[in-house]
Structures are given as C-alpha cells and as structure tokens.
Amino acid sequence: MRQRYRLERLILAIVAVLDSTLLMVCVNVQAQIAFESDRDWQESHWEIYVMDIDGRNPRNLTNNPGDDRSPSWSPDGKRIALVSDRDGAGEIYVMDADGRNPRRLTNNRHYNEGPSWAPDSNRIVFGSQNRGNIDIYVIDTDGGNQRNLTENNGRFDKNPSWSPDGKHIAFTSRRNGETSDIYVMDADGKNPRNLTNHPDSDWNPVWSPDGGRIAFVSTRTVDLNPDIYVMDANGSNVRNLTNHPEDDTAFAWLSPAFAVTPADKKLTIWGWIKQNNR
C-alpha cells in the first residue's frame, strides 16, 4: 500500500513538472515574421525586416544599397533566404535569422526568384533565368551542387514550392501553351505532371502544412480577376475559396509549426526550440 502511494505521488510530481515546463515554454515563445519593405528610403528601395507577431519591434536585417526581397524562413528557424541585387544581379542569398553572415549562394548574373527551402533546411529550390529560360534549380545551402531540375526550352518554369515531406516540388509552368498551369515533379526533377491543365492561368502553388493540398492563384473565374483556389495534391477536387470582384493573390497557409498552445505539447515544444535557436 505504501509503495502504491509513493508511486502515485511520483506520477503526480512528473505531471506537475511537465505542466510547468510547457507553461514556461508557452510564455517565452516569441515568433517572428519576415517581410520586405521600402519604408526606410525616400525612393523605392527594398530591405528585409522582421517583426514580432503583434507588429512590434520591426528591425531592418539587410540595410544595404541593393534591393533585398522575397524572404523565406528555413524550416529550422535559423536562417532566411532572400533575393538580392547588392552585387549587380538578383542572386539567392542566405543569412542568419538576425541578419548576420549573409552569404551569396548563386552566381548566375541573371534573374533569380522565389527561394523555397527543403524540409531538412539543407537545400533551396528557386527559379532562375541562368540559361535564357526561366527554369527550376536546386542548390545546397553552402552554395554547392547547383543543378537544373527542369530545362524546358523556352517555357517558363517558376514559383517552386517544396512539399512538407521533401519528396515533391510544385511549380508554375507554361510548357503546354501560353497560359500557365500548376505542375508537380519529384524532388530530383523527374516525373513532372500537370495538375490543373486549364485554359486560364494558374500560378503560385503553395503546399498545405500536411502536404495533402495545394493552394494557388487563378484567373479562371468569369470576371478573370485573380482568386485563391485550393486542390488536393493530385490535382483533384479544385475549389474556389475567394471569388471576389477584386484581385486576391498573396496568401499563406497557417502552419501548425508556428502555433503555440498548451493543449498541444508538440507545437509548444517546437516554439521553445525555435526561440532558443534564434
């Protein structure tokens, strides 16, 4: 009986410690948002900023004469990829989350756009006009091993988005005509498949956090204004989410990785790890 009583007290003590730990984690979390802005210059000149999720404490991370745009957080929260023309052309750069240690990854001397991280935070996929066409490339985060995944002879391939499981890349392409469609391919560039195949333009695919759906922009409504759509990852079950007479284009999924709640231990612990890795 005494042993059972001691065991019950031990279990209660462990639960109390866990609850206290999760509560401290929740209180200390400070998520951040990266964005581009020209607020510090009289003429249009773009820099990368971060701010707290309540809009407070905005900080300029780049602050150089070139344009810095298209920030993209690494999945581990330690780095930010961006496009910068500080060296003359729009190249892909990576910097620490506090703006330190900027490193140029590409040296293409041509248009580069839309960096998107692999889930392992070790590779970045992007669009580039390196060989005249806009194709999809992937590069290691140390700047090595750059390779062309599409090489599609005059048809634009751009807006790459890496799937959460790391196995596929969704992208925009005009390879079937003058209008753009949403495609998906294996992460090594093999097996490209047209998911939309619609006479109107579809572009800017973004995976849902669970990898089961892809959101995108399309002009397939009657008024031909851009609207937000979503479909299953295999291209089926397309639904119009906005259907508004004005343009709807820029969008983002709410990722559970950025949610903080004491009711979910996994999400709360992620927030604590991200804060301590900043």
N, C-alpha and C positions, 0 to 999 in steps of 0.2 A: 504493500500500500504506500509506504514511504517512497519507494522507487518510482511508483507511478506519479505521485505528487511532484517529485523532483523533475520528472520528465515533462509534465505539463507546464511547470514553471519555466523550464528551459525553452520549450516551444514558444511560449508567450513572449519570452525575452527576445528570441530570434525575430519573431514577427514585429515586435516593437522597434528593434534596431532597423529592420528593413523599411518599416514605415517612416522612421525618422530620416533615414538615408534618402529615400525617394522624395520626401518633403524638401530636404535641403537642396537636392538636385533641381527640383522644380523652381524653387525660389531663386537659385543662382543662374538659371539659364538666361542668356542674352542673345537671341537670334538676330541676324543682321540681313539687310537687303542691299545688294549691289545694284547700281544703276548708272546710266550715263547722263551727263548734264553739261550745258554750256553756261551755267549760272555765274561763273567767276570771270567771264571775259566779255568785253564790250561787243566784239564780233562773234559770229558763230564759231565756237571752238569747244570741242568736246573732251571731257575728262571722266574718269571712273570714280564714283563715290560709293561709300557705304553709309548706311544709317541704321539705327535701331528700328525694330518693327513698329514702334509707335511714332516714327518720323523724326525722332530727336537725334541729336548728335551726328549730323551729317559731316563726313570727312572726305576731303579730296585725297585719293590714293595715288594719283599719277602726276598731275601738276607739271606738265612739260609742254613745250610749244606745239607738239604734234597733236593730232586728233586721236583720242583713245575711246573705243566704242565696243559694243557687244560683249559686256561682261558675262562670264559663265562660271559659277562656283564649281569647284571639284567636289565629287560626292563625299570625300572625307572632310570637307570644310577647311582645308589648309591652304588652298590656292585659288586664284582667279585667272581664268584665261580671258584674253581680250584681243581685239584687232587694233593695231596702232600704225600710224604713218610717220612716227617720230624719226624714222631713218629714211624717209622718202617714199616708201610704198606701204600699202596696208598689209602688214605682216602679222602673224599669230605670235602673241607673247603670253608668257605665264609669269605671275608674280605671287608672292606670299599674300595671305589674306589681309595683312596690314599695309600692303603696297610696297614692301621692301623686296629686294632681289629680283627686279624684273629681268627676264631672260627672253630673248628672241628665239623662237623655235624654227621659223621658216626663213628662207632667203630667196623667195621666188621672184621678187621685184615686180609682182603683178597683183591684181585684185585677189584678196583672200577674205572669206566671210564665214560667219556662223559657227564658231567653235563649239563643240559638244563633247563632253567628257565620257569616256568609258566608265562603267560602274566601278572598275578597280582603281580609278584615278591615275592610271599609268599611261593612257593613250588619249589622244584628242582627234576627233574627226572634224573636217571642215571643208568648205567649198573653196576652190582656187581656180584662177584663170592662168595657171602656170604654163600651159602649153597652147594657149589660144582659146580653147574651150573652157567653160566652167565645169569642172569635174569634182568628184568627191575624193578627198585624200585623207589618210590617217597618218599620224606621226606620234612617236614616243614623246613623253614629256621632258626628256633631256635633249630633244631636237633631232634625235637619230631615227633611222629607219622610216623615212617618209616614203609612202607608196600610193600610187593612184589606184583607187578601187573601181572606177567606172570607165574612164577613157572612151567617151561615147561619140567622138567625131562630129562635133558641131551642135549637138543637142545639150542644152543646159541642164546640169545636174547640180543641185544646191540644197540649202536648208537641211543638212543632215541632222538626225536625232537618234542617239543610241538607245536601244531598248534596255530596260532595267536589268534584264538577265545577261546582257552583254552579247547575245547571240545574233542580233539583227540590227540593221540601221535603216530607218525610214528616211526618205528624201523626196525632193521635188524634181521632176524631170519633164522635158519637152520631147523626149525621144520618139513619141508616137505622133507628133504633129506640132502645130503652132501653139496650142494651149498646153498648160502644164497639168500633170497628174501626180498623184502620190504613189510612190513605189516603196518597196521594202526589199532588202537584199541581206544575205548572210554577212556577218561582220568582216569576212575576208573578201567581200565584193562579188561573190558567186550567187547564182540563182536569183537575179532581180525579177520581181513580179509587180505588175501594175495592179494597184488595189482599187483605184477609182475609175479610170477609163471613161471619163465624162466629157461631153463636147465643150463644157465651160471649164474655166481654170480652177484648179485645186492646188494649194501650196501650204508651206509651213507646217509640216506634220510634227506633232509632239505626243510622245507616249504617255499614257496614264501611269501613275506610280506602280501599279500592279502588273503592267505590261499587257493587260487584256484589251485595251482600246487605244485608238489614235485619234486625237483631235486635229483639225486642220481648218484652213480658211478656204472658202469657195465663193464663186460668183454665180452659182447655179440657180439662185432664186429668180423670180420673174423680173424684179427690178434691177438685176445684175449687180447689186451692191455686194461687197464682201460680207459674208456672215460666217459664224463659227459653226462647224459641224463636228460630229464625232461618229466613229465607226468601230466595229470590232477589229481586232488586229489582223484578221484575214480579209478585210475589206467588205464584210457583210454588215447588214443592219445599220445603214447610214441614217443619221438623224440630224435635222437642223435644230440647233439649240437657240439661235437668236432671232432670225427672221425680222430684222428691224430695217426701216427705210434708210437709216444712216449706216455708215461703214462700221463694221465690227471686225477687228483684225488682231490686235495684240492680246494674247491670253496666256494663262499659265495654270497648270494643274496644282491643286493643293496636295503637296506630298506629305504622307504621314511622317516622313523623316524629320519634318520641321515642326510637327505638332508636339506640344508639351502638355501632358495631363497626368495627374497622379493615378488615374484609373488604368493606365496602360504602362506597365513597367518598361517595356521595350522602348517605347517612344521617349519616355522620360530619361532613361539611361542614355539614349542617343544624344539628347540635348546636352547632358552633362559632359559627354565625351567631346562633342563639338566645341563646347565652350572652353574646355581645357586644352584643346588643340589649336586654339586661335593664336 
